Amino acid sequence: MCTHTPHCPTADGPAAESARSVASHPEQGWSLLCNGLVVFEDTGELLPDGRVVPPHRPLATVAV
């Protein structure tokens, strides 16, 4: 999908979320990245092959 230089990381790579956004729908809570990855505002993801990556929010820390 990525046609610019430098190419975006692949959708299944460790830096997949750093690809360029090609469509953003914040009112619906999702964006499509250049590598075919759909990212959701809850940090979940949908890979181009249909696999789902569950939300991976950092755990909240409690200040003492």
Secondary structure as UniProt FT lines:
FT   TURN            11..12
FT   TURN            14..15
FT   HELIX           16..18
FT   STRAND          21..25
FT   TURN            26..29
FT   STRAND          30..33
FT   TURN            34..35
FT   STRAND          38..40
FT   TURN            41..42
FT   STRAND          45..46
FT   TURN            48..49
FT   STRAND          52..53
//
